[in-house]
Amino acid sequence: MCGISSALVLNIGTLTTEIIKIMKLAAAVANESKIPVVLDVLGAGATSFRNKMSFELLDSIHIDVLKGNSSEMARIAGRHVRTKGVDTRDVKEDLLDIAREISWQRDCTAVITGKRDVIIDGENVFTVDNGSEMMTRVVGTGCMATSVIGSFVAASLGDLASAAAAGLCCYGIAAEIAAASAKGPLQFKHALMDSLHSLTEEQVTGMQKVRK
């Protein structure tokens, strides 16, 4: 499957040693075929096992886009933080500095998601301010963001940072549109799917909040 794909998205949300082995095999094929690999270090900092598996993946394969929230990415950068489950914890350091450090250490595009998304590929820096607070009320919106990034990376011509920023921008705009009509989390979840499906170029152009 990886051999016929345009991008590989890895997510350690459901984590076992067997899944890690499969991820390594898939990533090895992707690396050999020059297929971009996106990794979501979901829950890094929550347990020692998640930390160990995150670093095992990072040390054994090449990751092109590394994504996580502030506390997950701070842990990957070597900071002693503790993630509460899959939720972010406040990180006192400048997220731009953390993302830049990871980008240089791992030779990747680093993506830190949150109220303001930060994307750095070593030289280029993007921030995205699109999104809705309602996204924090629905489990899985962070994993969806990773899949959106993977889709945009697959369609890009190698500019991974721009692709990640564009994907998060469109995803955030769809969330803003969905939240405007939703009365609660369940309605928002359904409206988000519809909004992503029907998102137009005019909406993106008029609502984008991306800085480079």
QUIBEL-V992105 format. One record per residue. N is the residue number from 0. RES is the residue in three letters. PSI is psi in whole degrees, -180 to 180 (NA if undefined). NEAR is the number of other ideal C-beta (glycine too) atoms within 12 Angstrom. Layout:
# QUIBEL-V992105
n/res/psi/near
N/RES/PSI/NEAR
N/RES/PSI/NEAR
This chain:
# QUIBEL-V992105
n/res/psi/near
0/MET/-41/14
1/CYS/-37/26
2/GLY/-22/16
3/ILE/13/12
4/SER/163/22
5/SER/-9/25
6/ALA/155/37
7/LEU/124/41
8/VAL/123/39
9/LEU/136/43
10/ASN/122/34
11/ILE/23/40
12/GLY/-50/30
13/THR/105/19
14/LEU/124/29
15/THR/163/14
16/THR/-33/15
17/GLU/-41/12
18/ILE/-39/19
19/ILE/-42/29
20/LYS/-43/18
21/ILE/-40/21
22/MET/-41/37
23/LYS/-42/28
24/LEU/-46/22
25/ALA/-42/28
26/ALA/-34/33
27/ALA/-41/22
28/VAL/-44/21
29/ALA/-45/34
30/ASN/-44/22
31/GLU/-34/16
32/SER/5/19
33/LYS/34/17
34/ILE/126/30
35/PRO/140/38
36/VAL/127/43
37/VAL/128/46
38/LEU/128/48
39/ASP/113/43
40/VAL/58/49
41/LEU/123/41
42/GLY/5/34
43/ALA/134/45
44/GLY/-11/37
45/ALA/-40/30
46/THR/160/20
47/SER/-33/14
48/PHE/-44/18
49/ARG/-40/32
50/ASN/-48/29
51/LYS/-46/21
52/MET/-36/34
53/SER/-49/42
54/PHE/-31/27
55/GLU/-43/24
56/LEU/-48/39
57/LEU/-32/36
58/ASP/-15/17
59/SER/-18/20
60/ILE/165/32
61/HIS/126/28
62/ILE/129/41
63/ASP/-40/39
64/VAL/119/53
65/LEU/123/50
66/LYS/142/53
67/GLY/173/51
68/ASN/-177/44
69/SER/-45/40
70/SER/-36/37
71/GLU/-46/47
72/MET/-32/48
73/ALA/-38/35
74/ARG/-41/36
75/ILE/-31/44
76/ALA/-3/37
77/GLY/5/20
78/ARG/151/26
79/HIS/79/14
80/VAL/162/27
81/ARG/119/23
82/THR/138/32
83/LYS/99/16
84/GLY/-123/20
85/VAL/11/31
86/ASP/151/23
87/THR/151/30
88/ARG/152/25
89/ASP/133/17
90/VAL/124/30
91/LYS/-27/13
92/GLU/161/21
93/ASP/123/19
94/LEU/-29/35
95/LEU/-41/25
96/ASP/-41/23
97/ILE/-46/34
98/ALA/-41/45
99/ARG/-41/28
100/GLU/-45/26
101/ILE/-42/41
102/SER/-43/36
103/TRP/-41/19
104/GLN/-43/22
105/ARG/2/34
106/ASP/54/17
107/CYS/172/36
108/THR/121/44
109/ALA/131/47
110/VAL/119/53
111/ILE/117/47
112/THR/153/47
113/GLY/-157/36
114/LYS/-40/22
115/ARG/122/27
116/ASP/140/44
117/VAL/129/41
118/ILE/124/47
119/ILE/135/39
120/ASP/25/33
121/GLY/-50/20
122/GLU/-46/14
123/ASN/140/24
124/VAL/128/29
125/PHE/145/36
126/THR/143/31
127/VAL/124/39
128/ASP/13/23
129/ASN/152/36
130/GLY/178/36
131/SER/145/30
132/GLU/-25/17
133/MET/-22/28
134/MET/-28/36
135/THR/-8/22
136/ARG/-3/22
137/VAL/120/27
138/VAL/134/17
139/GLY/-8/22
140/THR/-30/35
141/GLY/-41/38
142/CYS/-37/30
143/MET/-40/34
144/ALA/-39/44
145/THR/-42/38
146/SER/-38/28
147/VAL/-45/42
148/ILE/-45/48
149/GLY/-40/37
150/SER/-43/27
151/PHE/-38/34
152/VAL/-40/42
153/ALA/-32/28
154/ALA/-5/21
155/SER/170/26
156/LEU/37/12
157/GLY/-12/19
158/ASP/83/23
159/LEU/-37/38
160/ALA/-45/40
161/SER/-39/28
162/ALA/-44/34
163/ALA/-43/50
164/ALA/-42/42
165/ALA/-41/32
166/GLY/-45/44
167/LEU/-35/48
168/CYS/-51/38
169/CYS/-41/40
170/TYR/-43/41
171/GLY/-40/42
172/ILE/-43/37
173/ALA/-38/38
174/ALA/-39/41
175/GLU/-44/33
176/ILE/-42/31
177/ALA/-42/37
178/ALA/-28/29
179/ALA/-26/19
180/SER/-7/18
181/ALA/138/26
182/LYS/-12/14
183/GLY/180/15
184/PRO/-40/22
185/LEU/-46/16
186/GLN/-39/20
187/PHE/-43/29
188/LYS/-46/26
189/HIS/-42/18
190/ALA/-33/28
191/LEU/-43/38
192/MET/-45/23
193/ASP/-40/18
194/SER/-41/32
195/LEU/-40/29
196/HIS/-37/14
197/SER/9/18
198/LEU/135/30
199/THR/161/16
200/GLU/-37/13
201/GLU/-40/11
202/GLN/-44/22
203/VAL/-45/27
204/THR/-41/14
205/GLY/-22/15
206/MET/-6/26
207/GLN/141/28
208/LYS/70/24
209/VAL/133/30
210/ARG/142/18
211/LYS/NA/20
